[in-house]
């Protein structure tokens, strides 16, 4: 499965973004990033959950979590 994740850069002082799959960090991206492409194996009947977190040394803000399944 290829998951194309996109988001709006709503901060002007983030140090970067962390991308999570099933609550595990799979990538740390540069400031002002607005997309990430993940390629993952998904067994039939299973799901993957993704979220993106903007961060800097003083704060972190998580996005909504999306879940995708293979049927």
Phi, psi and omega in degrees: 000139172248123180249119177262109181259132176225152179206165177270137176278096185265011182234151176248007181218030177282150173274341179166190179230144172248134177254131181245140168237123182050046175068013176246135178293125177249346179199146170241123188249162180290162173303150178071007175295147180225008178203159174207140177246123179244137174244121184216151174276132177232118178290151178304131179086357180257163180231159172235142177244137181237146169211161180233138182233123171277145181210157162215187186291343182255343185204168172211142181226122180266150176272179172294152177267135174248146180237135181232137181235160178250124182247000000 
